[in-house]
Amino acid sequence: YTMPYYATSSEEILFHVSTRMPSTGSDIEQKVRHLGNDEVHIIWSEHWRDYRRNIFKTQFADILIIIYPLPNKLYRIEINKRNNVFFGPLFDGAIVDGLDLPILVRNTAINALRTQRSPLFSYRGRLSVI
């Protein structure tokens, strides 16, 4: 399957996208394993009710960036985190224009992962999977 890829001169990031991953037979277990091991989840929700963390049970997923579409090409952002860490540029409750959404979500996910991993002794910050 294909997955979105982002790279700069100092970092590479692969994004696991559930709808692009195989989901038949034993592939479903592989899919859940990959998604369940990611530390930052970006979730698109068109439901009227807020996303609940326990929908996708995992030991990881310390940080959830949840996007809710609003009228007029605006989006509400919810940041749900297990630990008391701080990162940006997006914050819980932010309202974002559709033109700015992709880069802000990507940069927030990168910064969230860096903040989450920075206390780890072996963290070097090169290749990440979100």
Disulfide bonds with the S-S distance in Angstrom:
none
